[in-house]
Amino acid sequence: MSSVDYLTYETLWGLEVLPEHMLVIGAGPIGCEMSQAFRRLGARVTLIASQDRVLPRDDVQILTDGDNDLERYINEYFPEAEHTIDV
């Protein structure tokens, strides 16, 4: 990733133009927040997770309650991604 101009959770919110497509690596609270926010703004979002579900440390009930259904705010989701990315 040294040759890719990437954003972090600290720099992402400074964007002045909405990206057409966003790849988010990590399905914890920060990755989910970024994914949901930018999907609602109209960007296409791909979320890559290292475990079998989003928010792996949270109660499963959170993911099934009404408006917290994160999957409807993500275009593509890859749980348990087997690929590694060198940062």
N, C-alpha and C positions, 0 to 999 in steps of 0.2 A: 504493500500500500504506500510505499515511500514515493511512488510516482503518481499517485492519485491525490487530487485535491479534495480531501474529505472534511467533514464537519463533525464537531463533537456536540454534546448536549449544551455546552457553554456557548458555542459559536453559532449554532443552528438558528437561534431566534433572531439573529441579526440579518438574516437574508432579506433582501429588498424585492426579490422576484421569486415567485412560487416555482419550485422545480416541477418539471413534468412528471418525473418518476424519482422516487426515493427508496434507497435500500437501507434498512435499519438492521444493524447487527446487535442482537440481544433482546430478549423478551421479558426483561424485568420491568420494574415500574417506570424507569426513564425511557426505555425503548418503546414501551407500550404508549406512554404519554406522547412521545414524538410521533409515533405511527398514527395514533388516533387524531391528533391535532392536525397533522398535515393531510390526512385523508379527508377530514371534514372540510378543509380549506380547498380541496379539489385535486391534490397531487395523487398520483398512483403510488401505492406503498407496497413494498415487499419486505416482510419481516422474517429474519432468520434467527432461530433459537437453537440453543445447544441441548435443551431438554424437551420432553414430550408435550409440553403445553406452555402457554404464556403465563406470566406471573407465578412461577413454580413455587415460590415461598408463601403464597397466599392461599386462602381457603378456596376450594373448587367452587363453592356456592357463589363467590363473587363473580365468576365468569358466566354464570347462568341466570343472574338476576337482571331482568328488564334491560335497562339502557346500558348496562355494563357488558353487553355482548360484543366484545372487542372484535371478533372475527368479521362482523359485518362492516367494520371500518378499515379492513385490510384487504388489499387486492390479492396478494399472494402470501402464503405462510408456509415456511419450511421448518417443521419441528425436528428436533434431533438431527440437525445438519451434521453431516459427516466430514465436510470439507473444512480445512483450516485456512485461515487468512493470516499472513505474516504482517504485523504492524510495524 
